[in-house]
Amino acid sequence: MAGVRGSAVDDLVRRSAARVPGRVALRFVDAAGRERAWTYAELDAAVTRAAGALLAEGVGKGDRVAAYGRNSDAYLIGFLACARAGLVHVPINYNLTSAELGYLLAQSGSSVALVDPGLADRIDEVDSPPSRVIPLRDAPDSLLRRCSDGPVPQLDVEAADDDLVQLLYTSGTTSQPKGAMMTHRALLHEYVSCAVGLDFRDDDEPLHVMPLYHSAQLHVFLVPHLMIGSTNHLVEVPEPGDVLRRIEAERIGSFFAAPTLWVALANHADFPDRDLGSLRKAYYGASIMPGPVLRRLREALPELGFYNCFGQSEIGPLATVLRPEEHDARPDSAGRPVLFVEARVVDERGEEVEPGQLGEIVYRSPQLCTGYWDKPEETAAAFRSGWFHSGDLVRRDDEGYVHVVDRIKDVINTGGVLVASREVEDALYTHPAVAEVAVVAVPDPKWIETIVAVAVRKSDVDEAELVEHARARLAGFKVPKRIHFVDDLPRNSSGKLLKRVLREQLAERDRP
């Protein structure tokens, strides 16, 4: 009965293969420039072969399979194969240290790991590695080799829509990562929300460059585009000059990037000279886009429609969207909830606040995870009072548009007055010498917390000049007390700024 009425994530590829079997589903280019292409029929058959190969390793329904690799066709096939085999996929950031990697492998209980050969040594360094390590590609016994040709097996397993399909670990910017338990049903609802809210079409020719272990690239863009039958372009490494060249050469129509990559593209020497006229839809998200940067991009590409995508891993991750026609009136808004998301803004007591007042945004949605893997206390805290508590401080206007102020943990309490770090960052971004900036709080015996900025320079500027620049645009209590200059800001490979790391670095610097 589950197969009659239910649906699994991998069914989306099977249905597209039935509709458009000969259409190219995926073009992948690796770091060496080698390209592979898969039609929908070929991709669907490869997923079934890969699912059979995984089941032949002795794993059973519900077992966890870690995925530790860079972008590739094999990585995507591995995810879809886990879904088809009734397994739980565990994507892992390939930039993690051995200790962080070991924590995720152990916490998830992964018995099998799908690994890029270039990363296999890191698996060997952890205290308790999985019992079976399978190369994703570039090896005689790789998953890619085993799924590329041969008979397509009949699988004696079926995933129900309420089965787990993925443990989607949070980024761990403030604490140990937590594994959000995502069901097939949750992701399927999220995919429909994405296709509707982001205006996906089967002729979009989307380019995918952000890491597939991150929920935004995989679950907001790549799999929903497979669902509707698009031809997807996937690259292993997002080098800004190469991205610009590919958009021009391959007539890319749809592109998503984290703000840090959009900044790099806008600052690249080739940006003014590339023909980007094929681009119709530009998406940004995964972290907050500085207002001045967005204005520069929109001025440089006036015909391009920009979409602000906001949410978090636990909701699949898309929760709200600001559409292109809404950017002129509300350029600093994250938009309104997508199709399957209901949202409220509440105070510390859980009571809804009036429009325009600050509060935490909370959600109800079939897109939500069912909780955190093996963390009942954290699950209870996040899902209290029948709503999922996001940890995001926002204000909502009379028409329901959400304006993100900050992560609640990043709001600065200076002298008893709350200051949003993003407001200070936006003021500093208006200085032409500032390439990137982050504002954090450091403990202060008098003011409780002191506002400190950490900046990356594009050209010469000193601390005194930037402080005065901020003073001309902000109330006195919001002006940074100190500004430190660095070559790079700490980020994870999905582009999310790690303010926890900055706070630790500043505390170490100030320690006697």
N, C-alpha and C positions, 0 to 999 in steps of 0.2 A: 504493500500500500504506500510505503514511503516513496517509492519510485514513481507512483502514479500521481501523487499530490504534492510531493516535496520537490526540492531542487537543491543542487550542490553547486559550488563555485565552478567546478570543471565543466558542468553542463553548459555553461555559457559558450565555451569554445566548441563543444560538440554541436550546439545549435547553429553557431556561425558556420561551422564546416558543412552542415547540411544545407544552409542557404547559399553560401558562396564558396564552394570547395576549392575552386581554382584561384581565388583571389589571394594575393600575398598578404599574409597576416603579420609577418615580422621580417624586417631586415636588420641584421645585427652586424656591427663592425667592431672588431676587437682592438686592443691597444696597438697591435702591429699592423692594422689596416686591412686585415682579412675579413671578408664579408661572407655571411651565410644568409640565405633567404628561405622562408618556410611559407607554403600556402596554408590555408586553413585546414585542408584535408591532411596535409603532411604534419602539421602541428598537432592535430587531434590524435592521429595515429601515434606520434612520438610520445604524447602524454600517456596513452594507454600502455605502450611498451615500457616507459619509465616506471609507471605504477606497478606493473608486473615485476620489474627488476627489483624494486624496493621490497615488495612482498616476498620475493624469493630470498631476501636476506633474513627472513625469520621474524620480521616485525609484524605486529597485528594492529587491528583497529584501535585508534586512540593513542598509540605509541607516538612519542615525540621524535621528530627528525630535525636536527639543527641544520641551518643553511649558512655557510660561512664563505662567501665569495663576492667578487665584484660583479658588476652588471654583465650579463651574458644571456644568450638564448637558453643555455643549459640551466641557469638559475631560474628563469621563468618556468621552464618545463618541470624543474624540480618542485616548485610550488604547486603547479597544477596537478602533477602526479601524486603528490601527497594528498591533495584534495580528493582525487579519484580513488586512491587506495584507502581512504578512511583514516589517514594519518594526520598528525598535528604538526604543522610546519612552524619552525622556530627561527626566524631571521635574526642574524647577529651582525652587528657593525664590525666590518673587517679592520677597523682602526683600533680596536680595543687592545689593552694590554693583556698579558697572559692571565693576570689575576682577575681582571674583569671578564675575560672570556671564560675562565674556569668557573666563575660564579654563575654565569648564565647557563652553561652546560649542566652544572650540578643542580641549580635551582629548578630548571625545566625538566630534569630527568631524561635528557635526550640520550637515547641508546644508539642512534646512528647520526653521523654528520656528513653532509654533502659539502665538499671542500674544494676550493680552487687549489691546484697543485702548488702554486706559489705561496700559499698560506698554510700548507700542511705542517710545517715545522712548528708553528705556533700551537697547533692542537697537541703536539707531542710534549709541549712545555707545561701543560696544565696537570694538576695533581691526579685527577680522575677523568681521563679522556673517554669518549664514547667507545663502546665495544667494537663498533664497525665504522670505519672512515671510507667514504666512497668519493673518488675524484669527480668533480663536476664535468671537467673537460680536459683536453690535452694529455690524455693518458689512455693506454690500450683498454683498461677496464673501467673507463669513465662512464658516468651516466649518459653523457651525450653520445658516446659510441654505441652503447647498448640500446638506445632508443631511436637511432637514426634509420635503421632498416630492419628487415626481417618480418616474421609473422606478427600479427597483432593479436595478443592473447585475449581470451575471455576471462574477465576478472570475477572472482567469487566473493565480492564485497560490495556493499552499497552504503553510501553516506546519507544520513538523514539531515534535514535542514537544521535541526537543533544540535547536531554534533559539532564539537570543536574542530576548527580547521587551522587555526593559527594561535600561537602565543605571541602577541605583539608587545614587545617590551618597550616601556617608556624610556625616554632618553637618559634618565638619571641625572638631570642637571642639578637637582637639590638633594637626592638621596639615592640609595640603591635602586636600580631599575626594578619595575614590577611588570609581570607578564599579564597583559590584558587578554582575557580569554574570549576570542572571537569565534562565533559560530558561522556556519554557512549562511544561515538566515540573516544574521547581522550584516555580513558583507554584501549579500545580494541586495538588501534594502539600500545600503550605502551606494552601491554601483548605480542603481536607478536614480537616486538623488543626484549623483554626479552628472549622469547623462542629461538629466532634465535641467538642473541648475546651471550647468556650464555649457549648454548648447552644443553637445557633441553631435557630429555627423560622420557618416561612414567615409566621406571624402576629405576629412580634416588633414590627413598626412601628418600625424603628430610626431614630434621628435622627443624622445625620452632620454635624459642625461643624468638626472639625479639618482642616487643609490636606490636600488630596488629593495634593499632591506628596510628602507624607510617607507612608512605607510602611505605618504602622500604620492610618491611616484608610482608605486605598485597599485594602490587601491583607489586613488582618485583619477588616475590617468591611464595607465597601461591596461589593466584588466577591463575597466569599463569600455575602453576603445575596442578591445577584442570582443566584448559583448555585442557591440553594434556593427562589427565587421570592418573596421578601419584597417588600413595598411600602416603598421607602426614601425618607426625607425628608432633603433636602440643603439647607443654607443657605450663603450666600456668606461671611457675617461672623458669628463666634461672640460676639455681645454677651451677657453673662451674664443680664441681665434678659429679653432676648428668648428666650434658651434656656429659661429657667424658664417663660415664658408659653407657648411652643410645646409643651413637655412636657405642660402642663396642658390646653391647648386641643385639641391633636391626639392626645391619649391615647397618647403615645409609650411604648413598652414596653421599649426597649433603647437604651442611650446610652453612648458612650465619650468620655472626655476625658482629656487630660494632667493631671497633678496641679495644675499652675498654674491651670487652668480650674476644676477641682473646688474649689480654695481660693477662687476668685473667686465661684463659685456659693454656697458655704457662707457667705461673708461678705456676700452681697448682701442688701439690705434686704427684698427680696420673698421671700427663701427661706422664712421661717417661715410665710408666708401662702399660698403656692401649693399647690394640690392636686397632689401628685406621685404619687398612689396608683396610677396606671397603670403606673409604672415597675416592672418585675420584675427587670431585669438592669442592673447598673451596672459598667462596665469602666474600669479605669485602667491606665496604662502610659506608655511613651515616655520616662519618666524616673522616678526613685525617688519614691514617695509618702511624705512624712514620717509617721511612726507616729502622732503626736498628731493630725494632720489626719484621718487615716483613722478614728481612734477617734471623733472628733467627728462625722464623717459617718455612721458606723454607728449612733451613739447617736441622731442626728436622724432617721434613716430605718431603723428597726429591721426593717422587713418587706422591705427591698430586698436582693437578693443581689449582693454585690460580687465581682468577678473581678480578680485581679492578673495582668496580661499582661506577660511579660518576654521580651526577645530583642534582636535587632539587625538592621539592614538586610540583612546578608549571609545571613541565614537566612529571609528572606521577609516579616516579621521575627519571627513568633511562635515561641518556643522552649519556654517553660514557662508553666504556668497554676496559680494558686492559686484553687481553687473556693470558692463561698460557704460550703459546709459545713465547709471547712477553715480558715476565718479565725479561729474562736474559739480553736483550739488553737495556731495558728501565724500570728498576724496580721502578723508581720514577714517571712514567707516569700514567695518568688516561685513556690512550688509545685513541681510535677514536670514532666518533659518531656512534650510533646504527642505525638500519635500517631506521627508520622514522624520524631521526633528522638531520637537516642541521645546521652547526655552522660556525661562523666567530669570529675572534679576532680583536677588534677595539680599537681605542684610544678615548680620551675624546670628539672628534668631531664626532665620529661614523664612522671614516674612517678605513678601514682594514689595519692592520700593517703588516710589512714584517715578514716572518718566523724567529723565535728566539727572536722577540721583545715582550715586555710585553704589555698586553692589557686586556680588559674585554671580556669574551666569551659571545656571544649573539646567540640566537637560532631562527629558524623557524621550525615548526613541527606540524603535526596533533595531537601530544601528548599533546600540551600545553593547559593549562587552558584558559578559555575565559575571564579571568580577576579576580579581587578581589571583593568579595561579598560586595556590598554597599560601595565601595571605588573607585569612579571614578577617583580621582586625582592620587592615587597610581597606578591604572590600566594604565592610560595614560602615567605616567612616566616610568613604566616597559616596555610598548610595543611601545615606541617611534621609529620612523623611520622604522616601519614595522618589527622590530625584538624584541624579548624578551630579556631584559637586565638582566643578571644573578646576577651581583654583585661579580663575581669570577674573580680574577686576575690570568691570565695564560700566558704561552707562548706556541706556536705551532711550531713544527719543520717542516722540508721540506717534510716529509712524512705524515703530518697531525696529528701526535700524540700530544695530549694535556698534558701539564705539569702544574699542579695546583700550583701556588705560594702561594696564600692566598685569603681569603675574602678581598675585597678592603677595607672594614672598619677595618680590622685587620692589615693592612700594617702600619708600624711604620715610622714616619717622624722624624728622629733624626738629628738635625743640617742641615736640608734641604736635607738629603740623605734618600731614602726609603729603609727600611729593611723588609724583609718578616719574620714574626714571626716563620713560619715553619722551615726556615733554621737554626735559632738559636735553636729551639727545637730539631731538628735532631742532632745537635752537642752535646747537653747536654744528649740526649738519649744514646750516645755511652759510657757514663760513667756507669760502672757496678752497681753502687749504686743507680742509678736513676730508679725508677719504672714508674713514670709518670711525665710529665712536661708540663707547658703551659707558653707561653711568651706573654706579653701584653705591651702596652704603657701606661705610666702615664704622665700627663702634667709636663713640666719642663720649668722654666722661661728663661733658657739659651739655651737649645737644642731643644725647642718646645715640644719634647716628649723624655722620657727616657725609655730604654729597661729594663724591670723587668721580672724575671722568678719566677714562683711558682712551687715547686717540691715536689713530694712524694718520700720518700727514701725507698729503699729495705734494705740498710745497712748504717752504719755510714759514713757520709761525711759532711764536713762543707762548708760554703759559699765560703771561700777563695779557697778551692781545686776545687770546681766546676767552679769558675770564671777562674782559671788558665787553667782548662781543656778546657773551651770554647775559651780562648785566643789562645791556641795552634792550634785551628781549624778554627778560624774565624778572619776576619779583625777586627782591634781594635774597630771601630765604631759600630760593631755588637755585641760586648761582653756585656752581661747584667751588668748594674750598681749595681743591687741588686738581691739577690736570697732569697726568703722566702720559708720556709719549712712548709708543711701542712700534715694532715693525709689523706685528700681526696680532689680531685678537684671537683668543682661544675659541675654537668652534669644533663641533663634531662634523663628520664628513657629510652630513645632510645640510650643513650650513647654519645649524642652530648655535647661537652664541651661548657659551658656557660661563654665565656670570658667577656661578659657584667657584669656578677656577680663578676668576679674577679676584673675587673676595679673598680667597685663600692666598693668592700671590701678594695682594696688598697688605694683608695681615702679616705675612712673613717679612715683607719689606719694612713695616713699621715696628717689628719686634725688636726690643733693645738687645 
